Amino acid sequence: MANILITGANRGIGLEMARAYAARGDSVIAGSRNPADATELAAIDGVRVEALDVSDPGSIKALAIRVGDAPIDVLVNNAGIVGGAKQSLAELDIDAFHEALDTNTIGPLLMAQAFKDNLAASGNGKLMTVTSQLGAMVWPMGGSYIYGATKAAVNRIVRALAIDWKDEPITVALVHPGWVQTDMGGPKAEITPVESATGIIGVIDGLTPEDAGKFYKWNGEPHAF
């Protein structure tokens, strides 16, 4: 049985990852900004729902205190937001940009900082950050300035962590979840949350220290930066 911590677990990919990990007997700590509303998540046996807003450093610190020194085998930085509808050069929502930066970029870094010792205590900790192909420099698409920039920034953070933690028993990596039928991806997206979650878990299961800092697609294929 492994100890799993998932952010943004109240719906979509995070919810399905929590369900899948619990179904195979793992112990899941599932972060949700509003635990009272996470009824579907709370109904899953083996899942412990915890209040967590990754855009709030105080919320991250509070969860770290509640978790204490318990080992964490897998930490999934899944929480993320689009950053509003105004993402063109002509129409840019700066307040939404700051909000997305807090959630998509700074939050994952603070989670890594707060739970480093827990991951190390596992002896083979894995930190997977859910990013997007829109954050890849090779992606041939304009626009999406807020979402793309905040995901590109978190990609850089994970690469830096891989270097700084090279002597730690922790493997950090990135994954593009695919175009998923969630509130963010919309109903016309290519794959379901179950397909994405299953694929991501498979990628995490297969991670070795040699994979530190790498970027994968949900189906296990490597993704160019």
C-alpha positions in Angstrom: 0.0 0.0 0.0 1.3 3.4 -1.0 0.6 6.8 0.5 -0.7 9.2 -2.2 -1.3 13.0 -2.0 -3.3 14.6 -4.8 -4.1 18.3 -5.2 -7.3 19.5 -6.9 -8.9 16.1 -6.3 -12.5 17.1 -6.0 -13.4 16.7 -9.7 -12.1 15.7 -13.1 -8.7 14.0 -13.4 -7.9 14.4 -9.7 -11.1 12.7 -8.6 -10.5 9.8 -11.0 -6.9 9.4 -9.8 -8.1 9.3 -6.2 -10.7 6.7 -7.1 -8.2 4.6 -9.0 -5.5 4.7 -6.3 -8.0 3.9 -3.6 -9.4 1.0 -5.6 -6.1 -0.7 -5.6 -5.7 -0.3 -1.9 -3.5 2.8 -1.6 -4.1 5.4 1.1 -5.1 8.7 -0.5 -5.0 12.2 0.9 -7.1 14.2 -1.5 -6.8 18.0 -1.4 -9.9 20.1 -2.1 -10.5 23.9 -1.8 -14.0 23.2 -0.4 -14.1 19.8 1.3 -17.8 20.3 2.2 -18.7 20.3 -1.4 -16.5 17.3 -2.3 -19.2 14.7 -1.6 -18.3 12.4 -4.4 -14.7 12.4 -3.3 -15.5 11.8 0.3 -17.7 8.8 -0.6 -14.6 6.9 -1.8 -13.3 4.3 0.7 -9.6 4.9 1.5 -9.7 8.6 0.7 -9.0 11.2 3.3 -10.3 14.6 2.1 -8.3 17.6 3.3 -8.8 21.3 2.8 -6.1 22.6 0.4 -5.9 25.7 -1.7 -2.6 25.6 -3.5 -2.8 29.3 -4.3 -2.6 30.0 -0.6 0.8 29.4 1.1 -0.9 29.2 4.5 -3.2 26.4 3.3 -0.2 24.4 2.1 1.6 24.9 5.4 -1.4 23.9 7.4 -1.8 20.7 5.4 1.9 19.9 5.9 1.4 20.3 9.7 -1.6 17.9 9.6 0.3 15.3 7.5 3.3 15.6 9.8 6.3 13.3 9.1 4.3 10.6 7.4 6.0 9.2 4.3 4.4 10.2 0.9 5.2 7.8 -1.9 3.5 9.9 -4.7 2.6 13.6 -4.7 0.5 14.6 -7.7 0.4 18.4 -8.4 -2.9 18.2 -10.3 -4.7 21.5 -9.2 -4.8 24.0 -12.0 -6.9 26.7 -13.6 -7.2 28.2 -17.1 -6.7 31.8 -16.0 -9.9 33.4 -17.4 -11.3 34.0 -20.8 -9.3 37.1 -21.7 -6.0 35.7 -22.9 -5.3 37.5 -26.1 -2.8 40.3 -26.5 -5.6 42.7 -27.2 -7.6 41.6 -24.2 -5.7 40.4 -21.2 -7.0 39.9 -17.6 -4.0 40.7 -15.4 -5.8 39.8 -12.2 -6.6 36.4 -13.7 -3.0 36.1 -14.7 -1.8 36.6 -11.1 -4.4 34.1 -9.9 -3.3 31.5 -12.4 0.4 32.1 -11.6 -0.4 31.4 -7.9 -2.2 28.2 -8.7 -0.4 26.7 -11.7 3.2 27.8 -11.0 3.9 28.9 -7.4 1.5 26.4 -5.8 3.3 23.3 -7.2 6.7 24.7 -6.1 5.4 25.4 -2.6 4.0 21.8 -2.5 7.4 20.5 -3.4 9.0 22.6 -0.7 6.5 21.6 2.0 6.5 17.9 1.3 10.1 17.2 0.3 10.9 15.5 3.6 7.8 13.3 3.3 8.7 12.2 -0.2 12.3 11.5 0.8 11.0 9.5 3.8 9.4 7.1 1.3 12.8 6.1 0.0 11.4 6.3 -3.5 9.2 9.3 -3.6 7.6 10.5 -6.9 6.4 14.0 -7.6 4.3 14.3 -10.7 3.2 17.7 -11.9 0.3 17.9 -14.3 1.2 20.5 -16.9 0.1 21.1 -20.5 1.4 20.9 -24.0 0.6 24.6 -24.3 3.5 25.2 -21.9 6.0 23.5 -24.3 8.2 25.9 -26.2 7.9 23.6 -29.3 4.0 23.9 -29.4 3.1 25.7 -32.6 0.2 27.8 -31.2 -0.2 31.4 -30.3 -2.5 33.0 -27.8 -3.4 31.4 -24.4 -0.9 33.8 -22.9 -1.9 33.2 -19.3 -2.4 29.5 -19.3 0.6 28.7 -21.5 3.0 31.0 -19.6 2.1 29.6 -16.2 2.5 26.0 -17.5 5.8 26.8 -19.2 7.0 28.3 -15.9 6.1 25.2 -13.9 7.9 23.1 -16.5 11.0 25.1 -15.7 10.5 24.6 -12.0 10.3 20.8 -12.3 13.5 20.8 -14.4 15.2 22.8 -11.7 13.9 20.5 -9.0 15.3 17.5 -10.9 18.7 19.0 -10.8 18.6 20.3 -7.2 17.2 17.0 -5.9 19.5 14.7 -7.9 20.9 13.2 -4.7 17.5 12.8 -3.0 15.4 9.6 -3.2 12.8 11.6 -5.1 11.9 11.5 -8.8 10.1 14.6 -10.3 8.5 14.6 -13.7 5.9 16.3 -15.8 2.8 15.0 -17.6 0.5 16.4 -20.3 -2.9 14.9 -19.4 -4.3 15.0 -22.9 -7.3 16.9 -24.1 -9.7 15.7 -21.4 -13.5 16.0 -21.1 -13.5 18.1 -18.0 -14.8 21.6 -17.1 -11.6 22.9 -18.5 -11.3 20.7 -21.6 -15.0 20.8 -22.6 -17.4 18.0 -23.7 -15.8 17.7 -27.2 -12.3 16.8 -25.8 -10.6 13.6 -27.0 -10.4 11.4 -23.8 -12.4 10.9 -20.6 -11.0 11.8 -17.1 -10.8 8.0 -16.4 -8.6 7.4 -19.5 -6.4 10.3 -18.5 -6.1 9.4 -14.9 -5.4 5.7 -15.7 -2.7 6.8 -18.1 -1.0 9.2 -15.7 -1.0 6.6 -12.9 0.7 4.2 -15.4 3.4 6.8 -16.1 3.9 7.4 -12.4 4.2 3.7 -11.7 6.9 3.4 -14.4 9.0 6.3 -13.2 12.6 5.6 -12.3 15.4 8.0 -11.1 16.6 8.2 -14.7 13.3 9.9 -15.6 13.9 12.9 -13.3 12.9 16.1 -15.1 11.3 14.4 -18.1 8.1 15.4 -19.7 5.6 12.8 -20.7 2.2 12.5 -22.4 -0.6 10.8 -20.5 -0.1 7.7 -22.6 3.5 7.3 -21.7 5.0 8.9 -24.8 7.8 11.5 -24.3 6.7 15.1 -24.9 9.2 17.6 -26.2 9.8 20.8 -24.2 
